[in-house]
């Protein structure tokens, strides 16, 4: 079997976001299938599966002080000798750690603006590996603030092309967006490989899950809405706050509304994430929502965590198990994994009408959609009118058939390798 390398800015489980969750599941199922895997990353790590080795390259991490200084200089002054020196250092580390690798999967570094030295280094080493897979969950070139810089360095480093590079993206919607870009950034032949879920994680409720409810001060009389996203502006969490404010007037006591936000501030853009969290807390204070909204990221991880036999952190699946509804008001998503997770957990979902969600829901994962400019009062009334309806059984059957990690690895990823 070929030896595989997987590269990202950060690695699970010590660093965890949407991309890291995808990486962990790729590693888990591919290693179980007998593939040898090397994971290269700047921060995080700690996976404990057979047939894997981890290689930490600190300069891949966007929050490394050296990288942050270079990024600021690049965008204000242009290319410098320090940039070249750091790029060469990363190139040397990558070259050394990729020796003997048959296939290299790189997540987001070829398309995002968080570490241009790493992007440049990967471009340099891309032809030294027999096969490269650039996995594009998101691209800066689809955002106005970067599209206007597309003629200048360092944006010109993005979407590098070579004969041995295959581009992969998680939805047809994202693939179409990439195909509409102007040359040289246009990617017309991206392979679509969806994200998935591990079904067993979403069909259990036990004493540990009930303990989470107690820890959060929840009861079965609450109407629990879960937003399973990171705290970052594109997730549009403020709309959820406005909707909860309206729902408070529609749902009578003791069925108090509780909104749970599971993700922490964005770890790739930490200053922005923290500032956004403070903005949300200001809205909560003004609207009297402090008793209704719970930011629970300090208690939640992708998997349960125990210490000396005692539960320390609960899993995302535990949060889904106690939810009455999943609400996702995002302005932008690379894939929309919570839609799939909601189907696996048999939970109804309300989400914004954006292409990734439209693609998944059009494919028979049933849910309710709203326009981003729709009045929060209207959205709240629709939730109130529909929340007792059982519209989720079809979701479960569809997820089993199309979105389990086991089937995705077998049918989509292994043929790529």
C-alpha positions as CSV (number, residue, x, y, z in Angstrom):
1,X,0.0,0.0,0.0
2,X,1.2,3.6,-0.6
3,X,2.6,5.6,2.3
4,X,0.5,8.7,2.8
5,X,1.4,12.1,4.3
6,X,-1.2,14.5,5.6
7,X,-0.3,18.2,6.1
8,X,-2.2,21.0,7.8
9,X,-1.4,24.1,10.0
10,X,-2.6,22.2,13.1
11,X,-3.4,18.6,14.0
12,X,-6.0,16.9,16.2
13,X,-6.7,16.2,19.0
14,X,-4.8,19.0,20.7
15,X,-6.0,21.5,18.1
16,X,-9.5,20.9,16.9
17,X,-11.7,22.6,14.3
18,X,-13.7,21.4,11.3
19,X,-10.6,20.5,9.2
20,X,-8.9,18.7,12.1
21,X,-12.0,16.6,12.7
22,X,-11.9,15.6,9.0
23,X,-8.1,14.8,9.3
24,X,-8.7,12.6,12.4
25,X,-11.3,10.6,10.6
26,X,-9.2,10.1,7.5
27,X,-6.3,8.9,9.7
28,X,-8.5,6.6,11.8
29,X,-10.1,4.8,8.9
30,X,-7.1,4.7,6.5
31,X,-4.8,3.4,9.3
32,X,-7.4,0.7,10.1
33,X,-7.3,-0.2,6.4
34,X,-3.5,-0.8,6.6
35,X,-2.2,2.5,5.2
36,X,1.0,4.0,6.8
37,X,0.4,7.7,7.5
38,X,2.7,10.6,8.4
39,X,1.1,13.7,9.8
40,X,3.0,17.0,9.4
41,X,1.7,20.0,11.4
42,X,2.7,23.2,13.2
43,X,0.7,22.9,16.4
44,X,-1.4,20.2,18.1
45,X,-1.1,16.5,17.5
46,X,-1.3,13.5,19.8
47,X,-3.3,11.0,17.7
48,X,-2.9,7.4,18.9
49,X,-3.8,5.1,16.0
50,X,-1.7,2.3,14.6
51,X,0.5,2.8,11.5
52,X,0.9,6.6,12.0
53,X,3.9,8.9,12.9
54,X,3.7,12.6,13.7
55,X,6.2,15.2,12.6
56,X,5.9,18.7,14.2
57,X,7.1,21.6,12.1
58,X,6.5,24.7,14.2
59,X,6.8,27.1,11.4
60,X,3.6,25.7,9.8
61,X,1.6,27.2,12.6
62,X,0.0,30.5,11.7
63,X,0.3,31.8,15.3
64,X,4.0,31.2,15.4
65,X,5.6,34.6,16.3
66,X,8.0,34.5,13.3
67,X,5.2,33.7,10.9
68,X,3.0,36.5,12.3
69,X,5.8,39.0,11.8
70,X,6.4,37.8,8.2
71,X,2.7,37.9,7.4
72,X,2.4,41.5,8.5
73,X,5.5,42.5,6.5
74,X,4.3,40.7,3.4
75,X,1.0,42.4,3.3
76,X,2.4,45.9,4.0
77,X,5.9,45.9,2.4
78,X,6.0,42.9,0.1
79,X,8.5,40.0,-0.2
80,X,11.6,40.2,2.0
81,X,14.8,38.3,2.7
82,X,13.2,37.0,6.0
83,X,10.3,35.6,4.1
84,X,12.7,33.8,1.7
85,X,14.8,32.4,4.7
86,X,11.7,31.1,6.5
87,X,10.3,29.6,3.3
88,X,13.6,27.7,2.8
89,X,13.5,26.5,6.4
90,X,10.0,25.1,5.9
91,X,11.0,23.6,2.5
92,X,13.9,21.8,4.0
93,X,11.7,20.4,6.8
94,X,9.0,19.3,4.4
95,X,11.5,17.7,2.0
96,X,13.1,15.7,4.8
97,X,9.8,14.5,6.3
98,X,8.2,13.6,2.9
99,X,11.0,11.3,1.7
100,X,9.5,7.9,0.6
101,X,5.9,9.3,0.6
102,X,3.7,8.2,-2.3
103,X,0.7,10.4,-1.8
104,X,0.6,13.8,0.1
105,X,-2.7,15.3,1.2
106,X,-2.5,19.0,2.0
107,X,-5.5,20.7,3.7
108,X,-6.2,24.4,3.0
109,X,-2.6,25.6,3.1
110,X,-2.6,25.9,-0.8
111,X,-5.7,28.1,-0.7
112,X,-5.7,30.1,2.5
113,X,-3.8,33.3,3.6
114,X,-2.8,32.3,7.1
115,X,0.9,31.3,6.4
116,X,2.2,32.3,3.0
117,X,5.7,31.0,3.8
118,X,4.2,27.5,4.2
119,X,2.2,27.9,1.0
120,X,5.3,28.9,-0.9
121,X,7.3,26.0,0.5
122,X,4.6,23.5,-0.4
123,X,4.5,24.9,-3.9
124,X,8.3,24.3,-4.1
125,X,8.2,20.7,-2.8
126,X,4.9,19.7,-4.6
127,X,6.8,18.1,-7.6
128,X,9.0,16.1,-5.3
129,X,6.1,13.8,-4.3
130,X,4.6,11.4,-6.8
131,X,1.0,12.5,-6.1
132,X,-0.2,15.6,-4.3
133,X,-3.8,16.1,-3.2
134,X,-4.7,19.7,-2.4
135,X,-7.9,19.5,-0.2
136,X,-9.7,22.8,-0.4
137,X,-12.2,23.3,2.3
138,X,-12.1,27.0,1.8
139,X,-10.3,29.5,-0.4
140,X,-9.3,33.1,0.2
141,X,-9.8,33.8,-3.5
142,X,-13.6,33.4,-3.0
143,X,-13.6,36.3,-0.6
144,X,-13.7,39.9,-1.7
145,X,-10.9,41.2,0.5
146,X,-8.5,38.8,-1.2
147,X,-9.9,38.7,-4.7
148,X,-9.1,42.3,-5.1
149,X,-5.4,41.5,-4.4
150,X,-5.3,38.6,-6.8
151,X,-2.8,40.2,-9.2
152,X,-0.2,40.8,-6.5
153,X,2.2,38.8,-4.3
154,X,1.7,36.9,-2.0
155,X,-1.9,36.1,-3.2
156,X,-0.3,34.8,-6.4
157,X,1.1,31.9,-4.4
158,X,-2.4,30.4,-4.0
159,X,-3.9,27.6,-6.1
160,X,-0.6,26.3,-7.4
161,X,-0.9,24.0,-10.4
162,X,1.2,21.0,-11.4
163,X,0.5,17.8,-13.3
164,X,0.8,15.7,-10.2
165,X,-1.7,17.8,-8.2
166,X,-5.3,16.8,-7.7
167,X,-7.7,19.3,-6.2
168,X,-10.4,18.0,-3.8
169,X,-13.3,19.9,-2.3
170,X,-16.2,18.8,0.0
171,X,-19.2,20.0,-2.0
172,X,-20.3,20.5,-5.6
173,X,-21.1,24.1,-4.6
174,X,-17.5,24.7,-3.6
175,X,-16.3,23.0,-6.8
176,X,-18.5,25.3,-8.9
177,X,-17.2,28.4,-7.1
178,X,-13.6,27.3,-7.8
179,X,-14.4,26.6,-11.5
180,X,-15.7,30.2,-11.9
181,X,-12.5,31.9,-10.8
182,X,-10.3,33.6,-13.4
183,X,-7.0,32.0,-14.5
184,X,-4.6,31.2,-13.1
185,X,-6.7,30.4,-10.0
186,X,-9.5,28.6,-11.8
187,X,-9.8,24.9,-10.8
188,X,-12.1,23.3,-13.3
189,X,-11.7,19.6,-12.4
190,X,-11.9,19.4,-8.6
191,X,-12.9,16.0,-7.2
192,X,-15.9,16.2,-4.7
193,X,-15.4,14.1,-1.5
194,X,-17.9,14.9,1.2
195,X,-17.2,15.0,4.9
196,X,-18.9,12.4,7.1
197,X,-19.9,11.3,10.5
198,X,-19.3,8.3,12.8
199,X,-22.9,7.1,13.4
200,X,-22.2,5.3,16.7
201,X,-21.3,8.7,18.2
202,X,-24.8,10.1,17.5
203,X,-27.2,7.4,18.6
204,X,-26.4,7.1,22.4
205,X,-27.6,8.9,25.5
206,X,-26.3,7.7,28.9
207,X,-25.6,8.9,32.4
208,X,-22.5,10.9,31.2
209,X,-24.7,12.8,28.7
210,X,-27.2,13.5,31.5
211,X,-24.3,14.7,33.6
212,X,-23.5,17.3,30.9
213,X,-27.1,18.6,31.2
214,X,-26.6,19.0,34.9
215,X,-23.2,20.7,34.4
216,X,-24.9,23.2,32.0
217,X,-27.9,23.8,34.3
218,X,-30.3,22.3,31.7
219,X,-33.5,20.3,32.2
220,X,-35.8,18.4,29.9
221,X,-38.3,21.2,30.3
222,X,-35.9,23.5,28.4
223,X,-36.1,23.9,24.6
224,X,-32.4,23.3,23.7
225,X,-31.1,24.8,20.5
226,X,-27.5,23.9,19.6
227,X,-25.2,25.9,17.3
228,X,-22.2,23.5,16.7
229,X,-19.8,26.1,15.2
230,X,-16.7,28.1,16.1
231,X,-17.1,31.6,17.3
232,X,-16.1,33.6,14.2
233,X,-18.0,36.3,12.3
234,X,-18.9,34.2,9.2
235,X,-20.9,31.9,11.5
236,X,-23.4,34.8,12.0
237,X,-24.2,33.8,15.6
238,X,-25.7,37.2,16.3
239,X,-28.7,36.2,14.1
240,X,-29.3,33.2,16.4
241,X,-29.3,35.6,19.4
242,X,-32.0,37.8,17.7
243,X,-34.1,34.6,16.9
244,X,-33.8,33.4,20.5
245,X,-34.9,36.8,21.7
246,X,-38.1,36.5,19.6
247,X,-38.7,32.9,20.6
248,X,-38.7,33.9,24.3
249,X,-42.0,35.7,23.6
250,X,-43.5,32.8,21.7
251,X,-42.7,29.8,24.0
252,X,-44.3,29.8,27.4
253,X,-42.6,29.0,30.6
254,X,-41.4,26.6,31.9
255,X,-40.2,25.7,28.4
256,X,-37.3,28.1,28.6
257,X,-35.1,28.6,25.5
258,X,-31.5,27.6,25.9
259,X,-29.0,28.3,23.1
260,X,-25.7,26.3,23.3
261,X,-22.7,27.4,21.3
262,X,-20.2,24.5,21.2
263,X,-17.2,26.0,19.5
264,X,-14.4,28.3,20.9
265,X,-13.2,31.5,19.2
266,X,-11.5,30.7,15.9
267,X,-8.1,29.2,16.5
268,X,-6.7,30.3,13.1
269,X,-7.7,34.0,13.6
270,X,-7.6,34.2,17.4
271,X,-7.8,38.0,17.9
272,X,-10.8,38.3,15.6
273,X,-12.6,35.3,17.3
274,X,-12.1,36.8,20.8
275,X,-13.3,40.2,19.6
276,X,-16.4,38.6,18.0
277,X,-17.2,36.7,21.3
278,X,-17.2,40.0,23.1
279,X,-19.5,41.5,20.5
280,X,-21.9,38.6,21.0
281,X,-21.8,39.1,24.8
282,X,-22.7,42.7,24.4
283,X,-25.8,41.7,22.4
284,X,-26.8,39.2,25.1
285,X,-26.5,41.9,27.8
286,X,-28.6,44.4,25.9
287,X,-31.3,41.9,25.0
288,X,-31.4,40.2,28.4
289,X,-30.2,36.8,27.0
290,X,-27.6,35.9,29.6
291,X,-29.8,33.2,31.1
292,X,-30.6,31.8,27.6
293,X,-27.2,31.5,25.9
294,X,-24.4,29.2,27.0
295,X,-20.9,29.2,25.4
296,X,-19.8,25.7,26.4
297,X,-16.6,25.1,24.4
298,X,-14.5,24.6,27.6
299,X,-16.6,21.5,28.3
300,X,-16.8,20.2,24.8
301,X,-14.3,18.3,22.6
302,X,-14.7,16.0,19.6
303,X,-14.6,13.0,21.9
304,X,-15.2,12.4,25.6
305,X,-12.1,13.0,27.8
306,X,-11.6,11.3,31.1
307,X,-9.0,11.8,33.9
308,X,-8.7,9.3,36.7
309,X,-12.0,7.8,35.6
310,X,-13.9,11.1,35.9
311,X,-15.4,12.9,32.9
312,X,-13.5,16.1,32.0
313,X,-14.9,16.9,28.6
314,X,-18.0,15.8,26.7
315,X,-18.2,15.1,23.0
316,X,-20.0,17.0,20.3
317,X,-22.3,14.0,20.0
318,X,-23.3,14.4,23.6
319,X,-24.5,17.9,22.9
320,X,-26.5,16.7,19.9
321,X,-28.2,14.1,22.0
322,X,-29.6,16.7,24.4
323,X,-30.6,19.1,21.6
324,X,-34.2,19.7,20.5
325,X,-33.0,21.5,17.3
326,X,-29.8,22.4,15.5
327,X,-29.6,26.0,14.2
328,X,-26.9,27.1,11.8
329,X,-27.1,30.7,10.6
330,X,-23.7,30.8,8.8
331,X,-23.0,33.3,6.0
332,X,-20.4,31.0,4.5
333,X,-19.4,27.3,4.9
334,X,-16.9,25.1,3.2
335,X,-19.1,22.0,3.6
336,X,-21.7,22.2,6.4
337,X,-20.9,19.1,8.5
338,X,-23.5,20.0,11.2
339,X,-26.2,19.3,8.6
340,X,-24.9,15.7,8.3
341,X,-24.4,15.4,12.1
342,X,-28.0,16.6,12.7
343,X,-29.2,13.8,10.4
344,X,-27.1,11.2,12.2
345,X,-28.4,12.4,15.6
346,X,-32.0,12.5,14.2
347,X,-32.4,16.2,15.1
348,X,-34.3,18.8,13.1
349,X,-32.3,21.5,11.6
350,X,-32.8,25.2,10.7
351,X,-30.1,26.7,8.6
352,X,-29.3,29.6,6.3
353,X,-29.9,29.3,2.6
354,X,-26.3,29.1,1.3
355,X,-25.0,26.8,-1.4
356,X,-23.4,24.1,0.7
357,X,-26.6,23.7,2.8
358,X,-28.8,23.8,-0.2
359,X,-26.7,21.1,-1.8
360,X,-27.1,18.8,1.3
361,X,-30.7,19.5,1.9
362,X,-31.6,19.1,-1.7
363,X,-30.0,15.7,-1.5
364,X,-32.8,14.6,0.9
365,X,-31.3,15.6,4.2
366,X,-34.5,17.3,5.3
367,X,-34.3,20.6,7.1
368,X,-35.7,24.1,7.1
369,X,-33.9,27.0,5.4
370,X,-34.1,30.8,5.8
371,X,-32.6,33.7,3.8
372,X,-29.9,35.6,5.6
373,X,-31.9,38.8,5.3
374,X,-35.1,37.2,6.7
375,X,-36.6,38.9,9.7
376,X,-35.5,37.1,13.0
377,X,-39.2,37.3,14.1
378,X,-40.2,35.4,11.0
379,X,-37.6,32.7,11.5
380,X,-38.6,32.4,15.2
381,X,-42.3,32.0,14.2
382,X,-41.4,29.2,11.8
383,X,-39.4,27.4,14.5
384,X,-42.3,27.8,16.9
385,X,-44.7,26.4,14.4
386,X,-42.7,23.5,13.3
387,X,-40.5,22.3,16.2
388,X,-43.0,19.6,17.3
389,X,-43.1,18.0,13.8
390,X,-41.0,14.9,13.3
391,X,-39.1,15.6,10.1
392,X,-35.8,13.8,10.8
393,X,-36.3,10.1,10.3
394,X,-35.4,10.3,6.6
395,X,-32.2,12.2,7.5
396,X,-30.9,9.2,9.4
397,X,-31.4,6.7,6.5
398,X,-29.8,9.1,4.1
399,X,-26.8,9.7,6.4
400,X,-26.2,5.9,6.8
401,X,-26.2,5.5,3.0
402,X,-24.1,8.4,2.0
403,X,-22.3,10.2,4.7
404,X,-20.7,7.6,7.1
405,X,-16.9,7.9,7.2
406,X,-16.5,4.2,6.5
407,X,-18.4,4.5,3.2
408,X,-16.7,7.8,2.2
409,X,-13.2,6.3,2.9
410,X,-14.0,3.2,0.9
411,X,-15.9,4.7,-2.0
412,X,-14.3,8.1,-2.4
413,X,-10.8,8.5,-0.7
414,X,-9.2,5.1,-1.3
415,X,-9.8,5.3,-5.1
416,X,-8.0,8.7,-5.0
417,X,-4.9,7.1,-3.4
